[in-house]
Each structure stands twice: as C-alpha cells, then as structure tokens.
Amino acid sequence: MFMFVFGCNESEELRINPKEESAPVKSDPFQLLEVAIEDQLLKIEVSYGGGCEEHDFQVIWPEVITAVFPPDFSVVLNHQGNNDPCFAIITEVLEFDIDQSGLKLSDEAIGQMKITVINGFDHTEKISNK
C-alpha cells in the first residue's frame, strides 16, 4: 500500500510499505485529469474540493503483473479529504516513484509501459498514459 500526503501548496515524501496488505479503502471524491510516466515517476494530475486540510492520496499497485512487454496494468488511486470543510477547487500533480513500487521493472519497461489509473471513488472513471 502506498501513501502520498498533500496539503495546500505542500507535499511530503512518498511513504512506502510494500509488505502491507492492500485493504479496501473508502475514497473521497476527486477527478482524474491526466496521467504520465516521466523517468521513474508515475505522475497523476487530479482535481478535488478542499483547501483547509491536508489530503492523502494512496496508490494501490498490483501484487503481480502479467509477464508481457511492454507492461500493461492498472492501479487504483484513493483520496482521503480528512473532512475538509472548504470548497476551493484544488488541482495538483501527484508523483509516485515506480521504482519503489515493488514491481521490479527495468528502466526500459517503465519507459514503455501502459498504466491505467482507476478512480477509487468512481471506478468507472479511468485514465491511461497511452
């Protein structure tokens, strides 16, 4: 399970615990805007309501991936708004280090992979980098 913490104009480093089991997490509303892979980073642009509290985003990586080249898999992005009472529309780019995901992918595979991000609040909303 992966956790990335964001506040207004602040970000903290990605905290990773690959041994922790993935448990279903209830997600607060947000929108997926864009996804890209740059170097070893999965970049996900999101939009959500808030502005008064820190917001947590969590990527649930697959435990295993099919041995195809280039890799093609999905992750789920969850959002915890921490009961933020504010209504500002926040748009930001989240960054997750693919190299630390535990998937053990080569630089070449990361550069060519297709990744689909699924909105943990609305599973019908999906976006891919290719």
N, C-alpha and C positions, 0 to 999 in steps of 0.2 A: 504494500500500500504506500502511496506517495502523498506528501502533503506540501503545498506551497502556500505561503501566507502572504496576503496583500493587505495594505491599508491605503488610505488616500495618499498618493504620491510616494509611497514607501514600499519596499519589498524586502523580504528576508530570504536567506538562502534555502534552497531545496533541502528538505529533510527526508531521508530515505531509510526505510526498513524493509528490505526485500524478503525477510523471513516471516514478516507479519502476514497473517491470513487476510484475504480480501473479504470483508463482511459487507452486506448490503448497507449502503449509506443513503439516507434521505437527503435529497438535494433541494436547495432553494432555487427559484427561477433565475435564469440567465439566458443569453443568446450567444451562439457561436457565430463569429463573423468571418474568421479566416484561419487557416492552419498552414504552416510551412515547416520545413526542416532546413536548418542552416547549421553547417558543421555538425556538431554533436547535440544540437538543441532542437527540441520539439517546441515550436512557438505557436501558441493558440491565442488569437485575438477574441476577446469576449466583451460583452456589454451586460450591465446589470444595474439595478436600482440600489442606492445607498449613499454613502458619503460620510457617515458618522462613526461607524465601527469598522474594525478590521474584518476582512473577508478571507475565508480559507477556500482554496481550490485543491482538489485531490484527483490525481490521475490513477485509474486502476488499469495496470498493464496486464496483458495476458500472461498466464502462468507458463504457457508453452506456445510456440508458433509453428506453423507448418513449414517444413523444410523446402521452401521454394525460393527461387531467386528471380527477381528481387523480392524481398519480404513484402507481404501484403497482410495487414492485420488491423484490428480495431482496438481502441481504448475507450474507457468511459471517463468523462470529466464530471466531477461532482462539485457543488458550490455550497458553502455554509456562510450565510449572511450574518450570523450571530445577532439576530433580532434587530438589525439596523433599522431605525425608525425614519431615516432620511430618504428623500425621493430623487436625489440627483442621479442622472444617468452617467455611470462610470464606464469608460471604455479603456481597456488596457490589454497589453500583450503579456501573457503568462509564458514563462520559459521553464522547460523541464529537460534535464540532462539525460539523453537517451543512453549514453554510455554507462550511466549508473542505474539503469532500469533493471539490470539483472538478466537481460536478454542475450548478452554476449554476441553482439553483432559487429561485424567488421566495419571499418570506415566506408568501404565500397558499398556494402549492403545498406548502411544508414543513408548514404547519399542517393541511392536508387529506390529506396523503399516507398511503398504507398501505405499511408496510415490514415485511417478513418477515425475521427473523434465523434463519439456519441454523447449527446447532452444527457446528463444524469437526471435532470428534471423532466425532460421531454424526450423520451427515447426515439421519437420519430424524427427529431432534428439531428442530422448527421452532416459532417463536412469532411472532405478529404483533401490532401495536398496534391493529388493528381487526378 
